[in-house]
């Protein structure tokens, strides 16, 4: 496609939490949009979304409504992506898909622009956006891996309820309100158990071997994004009663020595990272700080004395922004920067 001044952009799942954030991100980052085409289920057709001071009518997400689209950003779930992404690509659009449908497809790049933008060069019309918890971790791992080569990662996640969409945030709101008013939760919502004032070590479905699908996503996606199958990852993913912002306790073992001081230096110089690491002043990342933040925050950087080349750190990022909408828009920006749309 010849480089243009502006592009026709479709957002699939425009009425959802992440779809709405994608539209706001396109506006906030001044993406060169000629036409915004919001697409959603048939029941939402005719509704309107606001973009740059103008209301744009939602159309039904179906094949013919991708005609004339240059970039299609999807946040509509795996089934919709498997059905519609090839139809969009056949009509000339480049798809950036936020579901898990295409992530491990060997023909589809899985991209975090701060980590592996060169992988965009071999796209065949569909590009996968990684899992939210994987994105923030690899952003922090990349500069350390380049310097000291990471052998092993042990990560425990503390994932916000917004990772389960509006149903997740509604569950926490309603359950907390019920508990505070009556002393107990009357009805649970989206999750397997009460999420208010609780933690649930169960995200997505359990799979053979005992991991959940969310944990396996982190394991396999990390290796694909970093282009290094030798990196071993062990993950435990936990849902916590926080509205927005995933937190991760990350322990790494490296081949070469890596001091906390050098790690802070590398992370501070890396793109899209904010080092917040002043424990003497109670300075460390928290999900509360991620509400209006596009950067991935890293703190509590310290040596792991139990192994020769070990390091601990605490990584926090807004899962709806960097973990979904922002990364997808950054992928689109990188396509334009590299002139490989």
C-alpha positions as CSV (number, residue, x, y, z in Angstrom):
1,X,0.0,0.0,0.0
2,X,1.4,3.4,-0.9
3,X,1.9,5.7,2.0
4,X,-0.9,8.1,2.5
5,X,-1.5,11.2,4.6
6,X,-4.6,9.6,6.3
7,X,-6.1,6.2,6.7
8,X,-9.5,4.6,7.0
9,X,-9.6,2.8,10.4
10,X,-12.2,0.3,11.6
11,X,-12.6,-0.5,15.3
12,X,-14.3,-3.9,15.8
13,X,-16.0,-4.1,19.2
14,X,-16.3,-0.4,19.3
15,X,-19.0,-0.4,22.0
16,X,-16.9,-2.5,24.4
17,X,-14.5,-1.3,27.1
18,X,-11.4,-1.9,25.1
19,X,-12.9,-0.8,21.8
20,X,-13.9,2.5,23.4
21,X,-10.4,2.9,24.7
22,X,-9.0,2.2,21.3
23,X,-11.0,5.0,19.8
24,X,-9.9,7.4,22.6
25,X,-6.3,6.3,22.1
26,X,-6.5,7.0,18.3
27,X,-7.7,10.5,19.2
28,X,-5.2,11.1,22.0
29,X,-2.2,10.1,19.9
30,X,-3.5,12.0,16.9
31,X,-3.4,8.9,14.6
32,X,-3.9,10.0,11.0
33,X,-7.5,8.9,10.6
34,X,-9.5,9.9,7.5
35,X,-12.6,7.8,8.3
36,X,-13.4,6.1,11.6
37,X,-15.7,3.1,11.1
38,X,-16.9,1.7,14.4
39,X,-18.2,-1.9,14.0
40,X,-20.0,-4.0,16.6
41,X,-22.8,-6.6,16.9
42,X,-26.0,-6.0,14.9
43,X,-27.9,-5.0,18.1
44,X,-25.5,-2.0,18.4
45,X,-25.7,-0.8,14.8
46,X,-27.0,2.7,14.5
47,X,-25.6,3.8,17.9
48,X,-22.9,6.5,17.8
49,X,-19.4,7.0,19.2
50,X,-17.6,10.3,19.5
51,X,-14.3,10.9,17.8
52,X,-12.6,14.3,17.3
53,X,-15.8,16.2,18.1
54,X,-17.9,14.2,15.6
55,X,-20.3,11.4,16.1
56,X,-19.7,8.3,14.0
57,X,-22.5,5.7,13.5
58,X,-21.8,2.1,14.5
59,X,-22.2,-0.4,11.7
60,X,-22.6,-4.2,12.0
61,X,-19.3,-6.1,12.0
62,X,-19.5,-8.2,8.8
63,X,-17.3,-8.8,5.8
64,X,-18.7,-6.1,3.4
65,X,-18.3,-3.4,6.0
66,X,-14.5,-3.7,5.7
67,X,-14.5,-2.4,2.1
68,X,-12.2,0.6,1.8
69,X,-10.6,0.0,5.3
70,X,-6.8,0.3,5.6
71,X,-6.4,-0.7,9.2
72,X,-8.9,-2.8,11.3
73,X,-8.3,-2.9,15.0
74,X,-10.2,-5.8,16.7
75,X,-11.4,-6.2,20.2
76,X,-14.4,-8.5,19.8
77,X,-13.3,-11.9,21.1
78,X,-11.7,-14.9,19.5
79,X,-14.7,-16.3,17.6
80,X,-15.4,-12.9,15.9
81,X,-11.7,-12.5,15.1
82,X,-11.5,-16.0,13.5
83,X,-14.5,-15.2,11.4
84,X,-13.9,-11.6,10.5
85,X,-10.2,-11.0,10.5
86,X,-9.6,-13.0,7.3
87,X,-12.6,-11.3,5.6
88,X,-11.1,-7.9,6.5
89,X,-7.6,-8.9,5.3
90,X,-9.1,-10.2,2.0
91,X,-10.5,-6.8,1.4
92,X,-7.2,-5.1,1.8
93,X,-7.2,-4.1,5.5
94,X,-4.3,-4.9,7.9
95,X,-5.8,-6.4,11.0
96,X,-4.4,-5.8,14.5
97,X,-6.3,-8.3,16.7
98,X,-6.6,-8.1,20.5
99,X,-8.0,-11.6,21.0
100,X,-5.9,-14.8,21.6
101,X,-7.2,-16.3,18.3
102,X,-4.0,-15.6,16.2
103,X,-1.3,-15.2,18.8
104,X,0.4,-18.5,18.4
105,X,-0.3,-18.9,14.6
106,X,3.2,-19.1,13.1
107,X,2.0,-17.0,10.1
108,X,1.0,-14.1,12.4
109,X,3.5,-11.8,14.1
110,X,2.8,-11.3,17.8
111,X,4.1,-7.8,18.5
112,X,5.0,-5.4,21.2
113,X,6.5,-2.4,19.4
114,X,9.1,-1.7,22.1
115,X,10.3,-5.3,21.9
116,X,10.0,-6.8,18.4
117,X,8.8,-4.2,15.8
118,X,10.8,-5.9,13.1
119,X,8.4,-8.9,13.2
120,X,5.8,-6.7,11.5
121,X,7.7,-7.0,8.3
122,X,6.5,-10.5,7.7
123,X,2.8,-9.9,8.4
124,X,0.3,-11.4,6.0
125,X,-2.6,-9.1,6.8
126,X,-3.2,-10.2,10.4
127,X,-1.1,-9.1,13.4
128,X,-1.8,-10.4,16.9
129,X,-1.8,-8.2,20.0
130,X,-0.4,-10.1,23.0
131,X,-2.1,-10.9,26.3
132,X,-2.2,-7.8,28.6
133,X,-0.1,-9.4,31.4
134,X,2.5,-10.6,28.8
135,X,2.8,-7.1,27.2
136,X,3.9,-5.3,30.4
137,X,6.3,-8.0,31.4
138,X,8.2,-8.2,28.1
139,X,8.5,-4.4,27.9
140,X,10.4,-4.7,31.2
141,X,12.3,-7.8,30.3
142,X,13.6,-6.7,26.9
143,X,16.4,-4.3,27.9
144,X,17.6,-6.7,30.6
145,X,17.5,-9.6,28.3
146,X,19.6,-7.7,25.7
147,X,22.2,-6.9,28.3
148,X,22.5,-10.0,30.4
149,X,20.4,-12.8,28.6
150,X,17.5,-14.0,30.8
151,X,17.5,-17.7,31.4
152,X,14.4,-18.0,33.6
153,X,11.4,-15.9,34.7
154,X,9.1,-16.7,37.6
155,X,6.1,-14.3,37.6
156,X,3.1,-13.9,39.8
157,X,0.4,-11.6,38.6
158,X,-2.1,-9.5,40.4
159,X,-4.7,-8.8,37.7
160,X,-7.4,-6.2,37.8
161,X,-11.0,-7.1,37.2
162,X,-11.2,-4.9,34.1
163,X,-9.3,-7.7,32.4
164,X,-12.6,-9.5,32.3
165,X,-14.3,-6.5,30.7
166,X,-17.3,-4.5,32.0
167,X,-18.7,-7.6,33.6
168,X,-15.6,-7.8,35.7
169,X,-15.7,-4.2,36.9
170,X,-19.5,-4.4,37.6
171,X,-18.9,-7.5,39.7
172,X,-16.4,-5.8,41.9
173,X,-18.6,-2.7,42.3
174,X,-21.7,-4.6,43.1
175,X,-20.2,-7.1,45.4
176,X,-18.3,-4.5,47.4
177,X,-21.4,-2.4,47.7
178,X,-23.4,-5.3,48.9
179,X,-20.8,-6.4,51.4
180,X,-20.4,-2.9,52.9
181,X,-24.2,-2.4,53.1
182,X,-25.2,-5.8,54.4
183,X,-22.1,-7.5,55.7
184,X,-22.1,-10.1,53.0
185,X,-22.2,-10.5,49.3
186,X,-25.7,-11.4,48.2
187,X,-24.9,-12.4,44.6
188,X,-21.6,-13.0,42.9
189,X,-20.9,-11.9,39.4
190,X,-18.4,-12.7,36.6
191,X,-15.9,-14.7,38.6
192,X,-15.8,-18.2,40.0
193,X,-16.1,-16.8,43.6
194,X,-16.7,-13.5,45.3
195,X,-14.0,-11.1,44.1
196,X,-14.7,-8.3,46.5
197,X,-12.1,-8.5,49.4
198,X,-10.8,-11.7,47.9
199,X,-8.1,-13.0,45.5
200,X,-8.8,-15.8,43.0
201,X,-5.8,-17.8,41.7
202,X,-7.8,-18.8,38.6
203,X,-7.9,-16.8,35.3
204,X,-9.3,-18.5,32.2
205,X,-9.7,-22.3,32.1
206,X,-7.4,-24.9,33.6
207,X,-5.4,-27.0,31.1
208,X,-3.4,-30.2,31.1
209,X,-0.6,-30.0,33.6
210,X,-2.4,-27.7,36.0
211,X,-1.7,-24.3,34.4
212,X,-4.5,-22.0,33.5
213,X,-4.8,-20.8,29.9
214,X,-3.8,-17.3,31.1
215,X,-0.6,-18.8,32.6
216,X,0.3,-20.7,29.4
217,X,-0.3,-17.5,27.4
218,X,2.4,-15.8,29.4
219,X,4.8,-18.7,29.0
220,X,4.4,-19.2,25.2
221,X,3.8,-15.6,24.2
222,X,6.9,-14.4,26.0
223,X,9.2,-16.7,24.0
224,X,7.5,-15.8,20.7
225,X,7.7,-12.1,21.3
226,X,11.3,-12.2,22.5
227,X,12.3,-14.6,19.7
228,X,14.0,-16.9,22.2
229,X,12.6,-20.3,23.1
230,X,15.4,-20.8,25.6
231,X,13.8,-18.4,28.1
232,X,11.9,-20.5,30.6
233,X,8.8,-19.0,32.2
234,X,6.8,-20.1,35.2
235,X,3.6,-18.1,35.8
236,X,0.9,-17.9,38.4
237,X,-2.0,-15.6,37.5
238,X,-4.3,-14.2,40.2
239,X,-7.4,-12.0,39.9
240,X,-7.5,-9.3,42.6
241,X,-10.1,-6.8,43.7
242,X,-8.6,-3.8,41.8
243,X,-10.5,-2.0,39.0
244,X,-7.6,-1.1,36.6
245,X,-3.9,-1.9,36.5
246,X,-2.2,-5.3,36.5
247,X,0.7,-5.8,38.9
248,X,3.4,-8.4,38.6
249,X,6.1,-9.8,40.9
250,X,8.9,-10.8,38.5
251,X,11.9,-12.8,39.4
252,X,14.6,-13.3,36.7
253,X,17.8,-15.4,36.5
254,X,20.3,-14.2,33.9
255,X,23.4,-15.7,32.3
256,X,25.6,-12.7,33.0
257,X,25.7,-10.6,36.2
258,X,23.2,-7.8,36.4
259,X,23.2,-5.5,39.4
260,X,20.1,-3.6,40.6
261,X,21.9,-0.4,39.7
262,X,22.6,-1.5,36.2
263,X,19.0,-2.8,35.8
264,X,17.6,0.6,36.9
265,X,19.9,2.3,34.4
266,X,18.8,0.0,31.5
267,X,15.1,0.3,32.4
268,X,15.3,4.1,32.7
269,X,16.7,4.4,29.2
270,X,14.2,1.9,27.6
271,X,11.2,3.1,25.7
272,X,7.8,3.3,27.5
273,X,9.2,2.5,31.0
274,X,9.0,4.7,34.1
275,X,11.3,3.6,36.9
276,X,9.6,4.2,40.3
277,X,12.1,2.8,42.8
278,X,12.7,4.9,45.9
279,X,11.7,2.6,48.8
280,X,13.2,4.9,51.4
281,X,10.5,7.4,50.3
282,X,7.8,4.7,49.8
283,X,8.2,5.1,46.1
284,X,7.1,2.1,44.1
285,X,4.5,1.4,41.4
286,X,0.9,0.7,42.3
287,X,-2.2,0.1,40.1
288,X,-3.7,3.2,41.6
289,X,-1.0,5.2,39.7
290,X,-1.8,3.5,36.4
291,X,-5.3,4.9,35.9
292,X,-4.1,7.7,33.5
293,X,-0.7,6.2,32.6
294,X,0.5,4.8,29.3
295,X,4.0,3.9,30.6
296,X,4.9,0.6,32.2
297,X,6.2,1.3,35.8
298,X,9.0,-0.8,37.3
299,X,10.2,-0.7,40.9
300,X,11.3,-2.8,43.9
301,X,14.4,-3.7,41.9
302,X,16.6,-5.7,44.1
303,X,19.1,-8.6,44.0
304,X,17.8,-12.2,44.6
305,X,20.4,-13.5,47.0
306,X,19.1,-17.1,46.6
307,X,20.8,-17.6,43.2
308,X,24.0,-16.4,41.5
309,X,22.5,-14.0,38.9
310,X,19.0,-13.2,40.2
311,X,16.9,-10.1,40.3
312,X,13.5,-9.2,41.6
313,X,11.2,-6.4,40.4
314,X,7.6,-5.2,40.5
315,X,5.9,-4.3,37.3
316,X,2.7,-2.3,37.0
317,X,0.8,-1.2,33.9
318,X,-2.8,-0.2,32.9
319,X,-4.2,-3.3,31.4
320,X,-6.9,-1.6,29.3
321,X,-4.4,1.0,27.9
322,X,-0.9,-0.5,27.4
323,X,-2.2,-4.0,27.9
324,X,-4.7,-3.7,25.1
325,X,-5.8,-0.5,23.3
326,X,-2.5,1.4,23.4
327,X,-0.4,-1.5,22.2
328,X,-2.7,-2.1,19.3
329,X,-2.5,1.5,18.2
330,X,1.2,1.5,18.6
331,X,1.4,-1.5,16.3
332,X,-0.5,0.5,13.7
333,X,1.8,3.5,14.3
334,X,4.8,1.2,13.8
335,X,3.4,-0.1,10.5
336,X,3.3,3.5,9.3
337,X,6.7,4.3,10.6
338,X,8.2,1.3,8.8
339,X,6.1,1.9,5.7
340,X,5.0,-1.7,5.7
341,X,1.2,-1.3,6.0
